[in-house]
Amino acid sequence: MHDPLNVSADGTRKAFAGAEDLQTPCVVVDEPRLDANIARMQSIVGNRVELHPHIKTHKSVAIARRQLAAGARGITASHAAEAAVFIRAGISPVTVAYPMITPGQVAGLLKLAADRDAELRFIVDSSFGLDVLEQAAVETGRAGGVFLKVDVGLHRCGVDPENSESLVLADRLARSKHRFMGLLSHAGHAYGAGNPDGVRKVAADERETLLRFREALRGRGIDVPRISIGSTPTMLCNDGFEGIDEARPGNYVFLDLTAVRLGIATRSEIALAVATTIISANRDVYIIDAGSKTLSSDLGPHSVGTGTAFGEAWSDELETPLIVTRLSEEHGMVARGATDLAIGDRLLIYPNHSCVVVNLAAGLHLVGGGEQRRLAIDAADNRIRAQGEGEDRD
């Protein structure tokens, strides 16, 4: 049963309650669904695996603190400026899951982490990247933890575990000035796996690849302290966690239509939506006040989305969703079908990819918990650039 705007499964609570009072377009987060998603992921990992959630999804210090309060053991960030926001907020440890190749940025983060007594962890997948980390350690007299990033099938970043040069890099990393943390991967290609069985196969392949590579390194006398995996799909449809020490999913806090299409979530679990208003209409479409600058043009993560539209539109009057078929910058076109909604009516849009929607937004409106509150998107890219967070500085 869809019912994203009516009542929850217990028949008592209207989802996204309070969104109807906000000026549109705006990004709304259903607080009970958010908390339920956080609790579910914590329950999945239990005490077996440390959760270091990727905060690129929400970029919010307040939400990160909810995750930590629920049992997460640290956070993961996308880049240096994003990591700095959370270090300054007193959160530790912080893993920068992105190859850093600028010595000044690495040195700046090392100094900041030392000043704030935070644990900082990097990844590396090349000799060049390790050179940069080593140079920063010499310049600052400080070191952090470093994971060797392993390509498990996404073919974005990471060393090839079957290539002998990867063993050489691992050996050099184990002897570096930084602390070798172990192996880290992101099975982002799971978003293109099609269904839960496909996702589970990706999860199994990821784990087996990492465990096999760990044994190869041990055979060379290299200790591998930790194995860290990522991706919301492979956590929700995992193949077990034997040999895994930590996980870094991000999207699970909100979810989106990509997760629904994959079969790893239901619409009733999506915690983020865009509240919009119908501002015009013709015989074919309703025109809403949310376009690509709000919903984004993304069809799904890693350009593997299976959607052909830009979101689903819901209201209390609809039994099935209307489809957002086209976007201009400030306008969205919603196919009318057989409906007859009025100009001024409100719609709630479930997006394809919640992470991108958050980064475009001015703020998040927390609703559904009895009191509407606004949350800052502390590490939105436009915000940290405007504040100079990306600059090299102490």
Steps between C-alpha positions, in 0.01 A plus 500: 500500500649835398321762712803730547276790600227325692556272797786280603467125547366545853214710362564795726758737356488708187837477326676828421245679718578872503638509146174655382574813704840575347584736217583301189714368352680358802664177606320324783617214720254279687656474846351165610604339170849650533540358850361163391748479213790586730387237751452235232854533365641494851301182561633341180864543603434434869816460704680313224592791274581864579282749316680804354215652294575711196366848575508615136132398493382756755804727562338587833681508834166452680420183307853367545457542874178298482692223328775509762246500781343189347833318506711609203872505579611782266412661169620498141534811281534558125778760489725717713268798543209277598716314751617829653142603582446188710841510665428856610168376640693266729423175318762223486623288335454642150590297191561692178394238244647685204855494362672819616779619270564856628761516779366828639151355547636192675723711724210733583279210603778340705553825691127551549452146628791542741362831627157345557637170636323311220603177333543547126509221244585517128492267202766447235496314169820619331866564566436865419235520771728334753778743411261786581404349835865441587595857406224640720613283791855635467380861478268479800666237717158336520353183358160340455361162417499389136293233326598346170201554271410186304296490179237228546309565177391862475821585309514854635782519753701227662782259429449181303535219756620263226786729395839438658562875515222519759703273729798729458295808590353322803849407619616858465190628680554257787848652549396864460494778758123459523319217676384230259132444577427218256282462190203715396250460216179645359277267299308784338425285196239330720269787404490351151446141617128506417349313793577377854656176377731696271595732785570205728729351235694829482529498881631144499753577227619810687558310824670205329728731299612686812556186704700343217713812464556510875637146488731594215636789707540283807698260283748785447519568873268803488249516784155627399339643814157587356269444205253780426212472253245753375167537312145503630375228261766247603424566866122463467551188284820375657652155466623492857785685667757233574844661484356854476588755768313814397245633251437844351149520346354846447173508308317280753404795720264638233475243220335596169336360187824330395479283812133429430573395140777272623255332735704576812254753648135597486349842444386501861868500603605800289572777750575788261275671248454833327186697583369686194201698378315480168551845346349440155341228289409401148315203360803270532698607804495682830787748535657504845742744662784245533733450206852372445642751750300322770447140386821473296508325162652186651339169405696314769844456660807438282297564183347153532147608589222294344246780518379685192337788687600747771286399794158392617235752606257418779216670683218391731270487197716252306482122528793457261784742427521747217830509311734798471576468130707811422695769679597858430719684747212633711208294365405135508245339269277236656289281271133550589367162396127488582530734799356849542704681763480876542757774472617564854475133604804356678700197388775303667775374269709193574832557315720254317808582706467663840873580543505744208172664604644576844812662357286733287273604787527805724397296802303199621159526664450231761129411515271223620620496857246746635719807464644637175868594525758618250837324479806660346677315221833586658725351232306584183760561232382853423508588870851376571637663186345832596651473848842401367490155657682359200799726547822378654516639850575400857 
